Amino acid sequence: MTSKELFTIRQALLQTYLRERGYDGLLLSRADNFAMATGGRRNYIWTHGDVGSNAIFVPAEGQALFVGDTIEKPRIMDEELFDLDCGSVDYLWFTDKPAGAIAKRFPGKNIVSDDGSIGKNVHGELAVIRALLTEGELEKYRILGKLAGEAMTATLDAIEAGMTENEIAARLAAEGMQRSCQVPVSLVAADERIAKYRHPLPTQEPLLGPGLQACRVRDYVEVVGCFLREGLVVSLTRFKRVGSLPAGIEDAYQRICAVDAAMQIETVPGLTLGNVFAECQQAYADYGFPADEWHNHHQGGSTGYAGRTCFGSPGETFPVLDTFWPAKLKAHFGMDVPFGTAFAWNPSACGVKSEDTFLLLPNGAKELVSVTPSLSVVDLAPILGMDAGVVKYGMAE
C-alpha cells in the first residue's frame, strides 16, 4: 500500500464520518488525529502536548487542506504532505490561528474540530476511526514492534546494579531514537518503588538544594516504554533482575502474566472492551490477586494512533473490532477495506506488571508485535490450565 493509497482511505473514512453526522468539515489539530488522517505525518514541534503547531482540514466533499502559518507551511508541504495532493490555507504567524483561518475561508458552514477551537469537539467520536488500521498500517506496526523490542532489549542489556533510574530512562530514549522512534513514555522504577507506584517517573535530583534523591538499582528494575513512529504507538513493560528478587515476586509475576493472557484470549471480534474487562476482573481473582486489584491502575485497552485509543473499563461499549464504519465506508465510497486494530493490555499488581502490544487482524487472528525474543518465555499452561498460545516474556537476567 502506497502512502497516497493509505491517505485516500483515511480521508474517505473521515468524509464518511462527516456525511453520516451531517457536518461540513473537520479541523484536526491534535498530533494523534493529524497522524491518523494523513497516514502518519507530523504536525508538532513541542513533543509534550496533544495539539500540534498546525492542522489539516477535511471537508465533507473535496480536497483536504493544510492549515497553518507561513513558518510551518514550507516544511509541512515539502516533507509531510508533499505526496498527498493537499491544498493549503496559510497566514502570517501573528495574524491568525487554524480555527480562525478556516472560519474565514468557510463562513456559515457546520464545521467541527478535535480540540474545540471551532464548533463541536468531536475528538471522542473519532476514537473508533483512530482504532481502525489498514493492512498497510498493520505492517507498519510489525516493523515498529520489532524496533521497540530491540530498543527495550538493548536497554535491559545495559542495566547494571548501581545505575540510576534516570540513566536507564535516558538509555531507553536513546535506543528508541537510534531506531527512528520517539519514546514519549519512559518510566523506570527500582526495587521498592516498583510496588509503590504504578506510573514511576524516574527519580532525579533537583538542580539546586536538597530534595528527592536519584534511586539506584539494587535487586530488580521495571522499565516501561511507549515507542512512537508514524503516529502509531507500541507499549511494553519488561523487568530485569540484577540481584535477589523479593519473596513472592517471581510467582506474582507469572500470575500477572496469566491475567494479561486471559485478557488477550478474550479480545475477540464481536465483543466490547467491557466484555474483555469483565474477564480481567475475574482473572485477578482466579489467579490469586485481591478481587479489587484492578482499582489501583488502568488495565490498558485499544491502541493505534494514541497510547490508548480507549481504555477498558466496566461496561465499556467500545467495540473490539468495529464493523459499523467499514460498512459505511463501502456504502459511501464503494471501498471494501479489511481493517484490523491493535491492543495493549497492562494488568499490574504490587511489584509486578505485564504489558505488550498485539494486533487483531481482519480475520480475527492475533499477532504479538512487541517481541523480545532473547528473553525467556513464561510457562503459562500450568496457571491457565491450557496451552493458550499466548507469549509472555520473563524477566531479563
N, C-alpha and C positions, 0 to 999 in steps of 0.2 A: 504494500500500500504506500503510495507516494504521499508527501506532505500535503499536496493540493487535494488529493482524494480524501484524506482524513479531514481536512478543513471543510470540504464540501459537505461531508456527513455531519460534522459538528454544527455547521451553520444551519443545515436543514433541520436538525433536531431542535435547535433554538427557535427557528422560524415556525416549526410545528407547534412548539410551546406557545409562542406569541399568538398564533392564529387560533389555537384552541382556547386561549384565555381572553381573546379579544383585545390585545394590546397592539399598538402601532410600532413599538420599538423597545429595545432593551439596551441600556448603557451598563457596560461591565467594567468596573474599575478595580475590583479586588484581584489580587495576583492569581488566586486559585481559579477564578472564573475566566480571567483573561487567558490563562493557560488552557483551560478546558475548551474555550471557544475557538482557539487557534491551533490546537493540537500540540501544545507545549511551549508556546512562545512566552517571552518575558516582558513585563511592563513595569518592573520595580527598580528602584535604586536602593532605598533603605530596606534591608532584608528582615528587619524585626517588626514588621507591621503587616496588616492584612491588605491595605489599599495601596495600589501602585501609583506611579507618578503620571500615568496617562491611562487611557481607556480605549475600548473598542465598542462601537455602536452597531447593533444588529437590528435592522429593520424587519418588519414582518414580510416585506417584499423588497427585493433589490439588493444592492451591494453593501457589504459591511464597510465600516469607516473607522480608520484610526482617529482618535480624538485626543489632542494634547497640544502642549506648547511647542514653540519652534526650537527649544533646547533639545527636546526629546525626539522630535519628528525625524531628523536625519538618520539617527542610529536605528530607530524603530523601523523605519521604512526600508533602510539598507540591509539590516541584519536580522530582523524578526519577521516582517511581513512582506519581504521582497518578492516572494513567490506565491503569494496568496490572493492577488488581484483585489486589494483593498483600496478604497478611496481614502480621503482624509479631510478632517475639519481641524484647522490649527489656528493658533492665536499667539500673540506675544505673552511671555511668561507673567507679566504684571497686569494683564488686561482681563483675564477670564479664568474659568475652571471648566472641566469637561461638561458638567451639567448645564452651566450657563451657555456654553457654546452650542450644545445640542438644542436647548430650549429656543435659542435664536434661529437655528437652522430649521427647526421643525415646530413652529408655533402652533398651538392649539391641538397638538397630537397627544394621544394617550400613551405616554412613554413611562416606562418603569426602570428601576435600577437595582443593582445588587448592594448598594450602600445607603439607600435612602436619600441620595443627593438630588434626585429628580423622580417624582412620582412615588409609587409604592415600592417598598423594599421587598424584593422577591428572592433574596438570597436563599432562604429556606425552601422555597418552592423549587429551586433549581437543583436541590440535593440529589434527587433521583437521577436527573440527567447527568450530573457530575459523576455519578457512580457507574454509568453505562460505559463500557470500554469495547472498542472495536478490536478486531484481530490484530491490527497494527499496534494498537496501544498495549494489548496483552503481550505482544512480542517485546515492546519496549520494557515492560515490567520484568520479563525474564532477564533481560540484559542488566537492568538496574538492580535486580535482586542478587545477581552474581557479583556485581561490583560492590554492593553493600556488604555482602558476606565476606568478600575479600578484605574490605576495609576493616570490618569488625575483627576478622581473624588476625590481621597484621597488628591491630591494636592489642589484642589479647596476648599475642606472642611477645610483645614488648614489655608487658607488665611484670614488674618485679617487686618484691617486698620493699617497702620504704618509699615507693613512688607516691606522690600526692594525687588526690583525685583530679585536681586541675591539670596536672601533667598528662593524665590519662585522657581527659576530655580533649586536650589540645592535640594529642596524638590521633584520636578518633576523627576530629575535624580535618586534620592534615591528610590522613589516609583517604578520607572521603573526597577532599578537594583534588588530590592527586589523581583520582579516578573521575574527575569532572562531575562530582556530586556535591551539592551543598549538604550541610549537616545542621538543619535548623534546630534539632534537639540532640543534645549530648549530655545525658545525666549519668553521674557516677557516684556510687556510694561504697565506702569501705567498711567492712566489719559491722559494728553496732549501728551505723547509720542505715544499713540496709533494712533492718527491722523497724526503724523509727519512722522512715519517710518513704512515701510511695512515689514522690517526684523529687528525687535528691539532686538538686543543683550542686555541682562540685564545689567544695569549700575553697575559699581563697582568703588570704589575709587582707585586711584593709590597707589602703595606701598609706594612711597616717594613723598612728596611735594604736592602742590595744583594741582587741576585738576578737572575732572569730578566727581561729587558727586553721590552717590547711590540714586536713586529715590525711594520714599516710596509711597505705595498705599494710595490714599485718598478716591476716589469715585468708580472707577471700574478698572479692570485689564484684559488684554488679555494674555492668556497662549497658546503657540504653542508648540506641541511636535511631534517628529518623533521617533517611537519605532522600534527597530531592533532586530529581533530574527531569527536565522537560515537563515540569508540573506534576509528575507522578511521585508518590511517596512510598518508600519501603520502610517499615518499622521492625526492629528486632531487639531483643534483650539477650545478653549472654553473661555468664559468670566465669570467673577464674579463681581457682584455689591456689594460694601461694604458701599456705601454712596448714594449720589444722582447722577443719570445719567445726563449728559449734555443734553440740549434741543435737541430733534430730534433724539437722538441716538437709542432709543428703536424702533422707526419707521424705521430708516435706517437699523437696524439690521434685522428686519423681511423682509425687501425688499431685502437685500443682500442674505438672506437665500433663497428667491424666485429665484434669479439668479442662485444660486447653484442647486436648484431643477430643474430648466429648463435645465441646462446642464446635470444633471443626467438622466432626461427623454430622452434627445436626444442621450444618449450614447447607441447606438443600433448596433448590428452586421450588417455588410454590409456598414456602414458609415465609415468616416475617422475622425481623430481628427480635421481636418479642418472644416468638417461639424458641429461638436459639437461647435467649436469655433465661427462659424457664428451665432449659436443660442445664445451663450454667449454675443456676441456684441449686438444683438437685444434685449436680456433680460435687459442689462444695461439701454438701452433707454426706454424700455417698463415699467420698474419698478422705473423710476424716478431719475436715475443717469445720470450724464453727458455722452454723447454718446462715448466719448473717455476715460472714466474712466479706461478701461482695459489697457491703455497705462502705467498706474502707477505701475503695478505689473503683473508678470506672473499669469496665471489662473489655473496652475496645469496641470494634464494630466494622462497618463498611469503610473502605478507604478508596483511594484513586487520586483525584485532583484535590487532595486535602489530607492532612494527617489522619483525620477520621471524617468521613462524609456524614455518617450518622452513627451515634453511639447506641449500642444495645442497652435496653432498659426494660423494666417490667411493662408489658403491654404495648411496646413499640410496634407500630404498624408498617414501618419501612420495609419494603419487600427485599428478600434475599437476592432475587434477580427479577427486575422489573420487566413486565411484558406490555404494559399499557402504552408507553411512549414509543417503543419499536413498532407497535401496531399502528399508531397514529402517524408515525413517520412514513410507513408504507402507504397509508391512505392519502396523505397529503402530497408526497413526492414520488411514490412508486418505488422507494428504496427498501429492499428486503435485506436488512443488515443483521447478521448474527452478533449479538452482544454478550460479553461476559462481564465480570466485575471482580473486585479484589477485597480481601478481608484481612484485618489484623486484630485478632482477639488477644487480650493480655491479662488473664487472671493472675492474681497475686495473693500472697498470704505473708505472715510475719517472717521476714528474712528470705523470701523466695518469690520468683515471678517467672512466668512463661510467656513469650511473645514472639510471634513470627508473622510473616505476610504470605498469603497464598491466594491463588487465582481460582475463581469459579468459572469454568469455561462455558461457552454457549451450550455444549452438550451435557452439562451437569457434572463433568469430571472436575477434580481438584488437583492443583499443582502448586507445590511449595516453591517459592522463589527466593526466600531469604536463607539460602543454603550456606552452611559452614561445614563442608564435608570432612575437614581434618579433625573435627570433634567427634567424640564417641556418641552413639545413639542410645537414648534411654529405652530400656525394655519395658514397654507399656503393657504388654499382653497379660502379665500376672495381675496388674492393677485393674485393667479394663475387663479382664475375663475373656478376652478375644484378641485376635490379631487384626487390628483396625486399619493397618496400612498407613498410619499417621507417623511421620518422622518428627521427633523432638530431640534436640541435641543436649548432651550432658555438659557438665562444667569443664572448662579448659583446665589443664594441669600445668 
